[in-house]
Amino acid sequence: MSNTNENINVTTQDKKTSTNKKNKKQEEIYISFLDSSYIEKIKQIEEKLKNYIIDNYDVDNEKISLKYIHTFNVKLANDQIVESLSLNDRDKYLSTIIALFHDYARFEQAKIYNSFNDLTTIDHGNLAVEMLFDKNQIVNFVTDLTPEELEIVKLAIKNHNKFEIEEGLTDRQMLFCKIIRDSDKVDIYRVISSNFKAENFERGKIEQQDLDTFYKNKLHKLRKEQTFYTRVFTSLSFIFDINFKKSFEIIHKNQYINKYMCALLLATPFKVEEELLDCFKYAENFVKEQALV
């Protein structure tokens, strides 16, 4: 099975044909199913989703391209996580659908607002629910889910970007919420470890409350007014909201924390505080410990 480093690119010439060519290796990384018909179902859903994105959004736009690549890499992370959990075929299928559509609204958000900041634009998890379920766009891609399964997909997409999962869910609903949150965070680390940009935020300063929260192994809340430091603490603390050993193994195997630190140091036009570098070292050790348990 391929790892989450595998890139799925969008080109500028003959977009649909080129995109299909770039995804020839996709067949190699599908989850293993006892019933092979699920593989064909997923291929068909993926193809419909790719065509939808290419037909409705400007894939030459950096933000659109970034989320296109992210979408299918989250699916790759999902593949590995669900394999480690030994789910049945139907649950593997549901989890894959959730992975493919978790950022469905990101493209519309980028098109309208030219921003991915949910706090200053719109919550993309909620917008995806509105588009896919309130407006029933899900039937353009998937038509074989039961009402119970549709509710699972809806809840997982709604909760994938929230600070914490909503209360009152069943164990099964909670499982799928946790899988997509892990898959998403794993690939976010891939993105920021190779594409970190520091120039879009004011420098700010390290606040003691951020250090205290971090060393208590707690997730940082996203703030409406972000600085360089609050942004880094928010993303670096994702490791404290990881649910499955396989997720830690992927992060550790790909050295995402160390790569993130290196990318940050290369992209930052000022001297990074030692206190922040110490946090990266702490995070790297934390991931290693969880991966090797």
Secondary structure, DSSP 8 states (H G I E B T S, - for coil): ---TT------SSSHHHHHHHHTGGGGGG----SSTHHHHHHHHHHHHHHHHHHHHS-TTSHHHHHHHHHHHHHHHHHHHHHHHHT--HHHHHHHHHHHHHTTTTHHHHHHHHS---TTTS--HHHHHHIIIIIS-GGGGT-----HHHHHHHHHHHHHTTSSS--SS--HHHHHHHHHHHHHHHHHHHHHHHHH---TTSB-----HHHHHHHHTT------SS-BHHHHHHHHHGGGGG---HHHHHHHHHTTHHHHHHHHHHHH-SS---HHHHHHHHHHHHHHHHHHH-
